Amino acid sequence: MKNFKDKVAVITGGASGLGREFALKAAGLGMKLVIADVQRDTLETTLDELTAMGASVIGHLCDVRKSEQVQALADATMSKFGAVHLVFNNAGVGSGGLVWENTEADWEWVLGVNVWGVIHGVRIFTQLMLECAKTDPDFEGHIVNTASMAGVLNPPTMGVYNVSKHAVVSLSESLYHDLQLVDAPIGASVLCPYFVPTGINQSHRNRPSDVKMDARPTASQLASQAMTDKAVTSGKVTASQVADMTFQAIADGQFYIYSHPEALATLKVRMEDMTTPRNPTDPHAGAPHIRKALKDKLLGGGAA
């Protein structure tokens, strides 16, 4: 996808973090915008900001776990703009702790947003974009699914999140191959950011009541939260920089998008583990102080 001006972009999780930066970048390129989010106040603030920039934009409350709400998002997009060209399946949440300590509600919440949200987005919007292409011989489209480096690695105490993001990588690769198979005028990318200051470490603030956390957090969950808070808030690559990288990748037709290419060394080790084969190498082997800090927090009862 080379031409962005006057094209229509839909962004889930679009009111904050990476989604907000995608929206700001798209507005700067002259795109028409549909911003979806589950948090009303943040959504309204972002809409005001985009409108002040002169963007043509609408907002839509949407819990991406629910297929009918994603369908309503697609319907609103077509009703307002009559087409869709660029989709960011970006909404995401995080939850940590030793994998056997995660509750059913933890799994339902994280997989609901991170996996089913992307499934609904791919299923509904790909078909819609293919229909748009039938009436526009010059149609160019692209779909970006936000995964994570946790989609290609498996750090300890992040099992639920790891599983969800591995699924997003697999779904995205499958989407890419299927689009290529039918010569669709639609590209696909998977974004795998490392630790970027986006606020995802505080995603529990929007955790719905139907999957609420009833029990007190375990020591491992407290430890994981503390480590994630520190890693995310101290990230040196900004969400704005990731947005720039992502739009450049869209223009270049690049599938894998990494915010921190230096982290690929750990991925190479994992691939060697799998193909040797040998037992999994600790993802923190290159930074033993992280593993030590995590173990100290676990064995010390999870104190921050």
KAVEN-V208100 format. One record per residue. PHI is phi in degrees with one decimal (* if undefined). OMEGA is omega as a letter, one per 40 degrees, with the letter a starting at -180 (none if undefined). Layout:
PHI:OMEGA / PHI:OMEGA
This chain:
*:a / -104.0:a / -105.7:a / -105.2:a / -60.7:i / 68.4:i / -83.9:a / -107.1:i / -116.3:i / -114.8:a / -130.6:i / -88.5:a / 60.1:a / -88.0:a / -93.4:a / -152.3:i / 56.3:a / -61.3:a / -59.0:i / -61.6:a / -68.6:i / -59.5:a / -65.3:i / -63.2:i / -65.0:a / -63.5:i / -61.9:i / -64.7:i / -90.6:i / 84.4:a / -83.6:i / -90.3:a / -127.4:i / -125.6:a / -106.7:i / -114.3:i / -160.0:i / -93.0:a / -105.5:a / -63.4:a / -63.6:i / -66.2:i / -61.4:a / -64.5:i / -62.4:a / -66.9:i / -61.9:i / -61.1:a / -64.2:a / -69.2:i / -62.7:i / -63.8:i / -79.0:a / 92.4:a / -74.8:i / -88.2:a / -147.0:i / -128.5:i / -113.8:a / -148.0:i / -69.4:a / -155.4:i / -95.6:a / -67.3:i / -65.9:a / -102.6:a / -60.6:a / -66.0:i / -76.9:i / -69.1:i / -63.3:i / -63.3:i / -63.3:i / -63.5:i / -63.0:i / -64.8:i / -62.4:a / -68.6:i / -63.4:a / -82.2:a / -116.6:i / 76.4:i / -167.0:i / -144.4:a / -120.0:a / -134.8:a / -123.9:i / -108.7:i / -83.8:a / -114.7:a / -57.4:a / -157.7:i / -136.2:a / -134.0:i / -153.5:a / -126.5:a / 112.5:i / -57.3:a / -61.2:i / -78.4:i / -94.2:i / -70.6:a / -83.2:i / -58.7:i / -64.1:i / -58.5:a / -64.2:a / -63.1:a / -67.8:a / -67.3:i / -68.2:i / -61.6:a / -78.5:a / -75.0:a / -104.3:a / -62.8:i / -60.7:i / -72.5:i / -58.0:a / -61.8:a / -63.1:i / -66.7:a / -61.8:a / -81.1:a / -80.1:i / -63.3:i / -62.1:i / -65.1:i / -66.5:i / -64.2:i / -66.5:i / -62.0:a / -65.7:a / -65.5:a / -103.4:a / -136.2:a / -64.6:i / -101.2:a / -61.7:i / -128.5:i / -136.6:i / -157.1:i / -124.0:i / -116.3:i / -103.9:a / -85.3:i / -103.9:a / -179.8:i / -62.3:i / -70.5:i / -88.7:i / -127.8:i / -124.6:i / -136.0:i / -63.2:i / -66.8:a / 60.3:i / -133.7:a / -57.6:a / -61.4:i / -64.5:i / -56.5:a / -57.4:a / -64.4:a / -78.6:i / -61.9:i / -63.0:i / -65.8:i / -62.1:a / -62.7:i / -61.1:a / -67.3:i / -64.2:i / -63.0:i / -59.8:i / -57.4:a / -64.8:a / -66.4:i / -64.2:i / -64.2:a / -62.0:a / -103.5:i / 55.0:i / -71.7:i / -83.2:a / -133.4:i / -94.2:i / -144.3:i / -141.5:i / -121.4:a / -96.6:a / -120.1:i / -74.6:i / -93.5:a / -81.5:a / -125.5:a / -67.3:a / -122.7:a / 92.9:a / -62.9:i / -66.8:i / -112.3:a / -64.9:i / -63.7:i / -63.7:a / -108.7:a / -70.0:a / -66.9:a / -65.7:a / -74.5:i / -130.7:a / -66.4:i / -91.0:a / -83.9:a / -88.6:i / -66.6:i / -62.9:i / -77.3:i / -58.8:a / -68.7:i / -68.6:i / -64.6:i / -64.6:i / -61.9:i / -61.7:a / -63.5:a / -67.2:i / -66.7:i / -54.6:a / -65.7:a / -66.6:a / -68.4:a / -70.2:a / -96.7:i / -58.8:a / -91.6:i / -86.0:a / -86.3:i / -61.9:i / -63.7:i / -65.1:i / -64.5:i / -61.9:i / -60.8:i / -59.8:a / -67.3:i / -67.0:i / -66.1:i / -64.7:i / -60.4:a / -63.0:a / -88.0:a / 69.1:a / -86.9:a / -83.1:a / -82.6:i / -122.1:a / -115.8:i / -76.6:a / -130.9:a / -55.6:a / -64.8:i / -73.5:a / -68.0:i / -61.6:i / -69.2:i / -64.0:i / -60.9:i / -63.2:i / -62.0:i / -62.3:i / -66.8:i / -56.0:a / -71.7:a / -94.8:a / -67.4:e / -86.8:i / -145.6:a / -64.9:a / -59.1:i / -77.4:i / -58.2:i / -60.6:i / -96.6:a / -59.1:a / -80.5:i / -138.6:a / -59.2:i / -65.8:i / -69.3:i / -61.2:a / -63.2:a / -62.1:i / -66.4:i / -63.8:i / -61.5:i / -67.5:i / -65.9:a / -71.9:i / -92.7:i / 92.6:i / 86.5:i / -65.7:a / -76.0:none
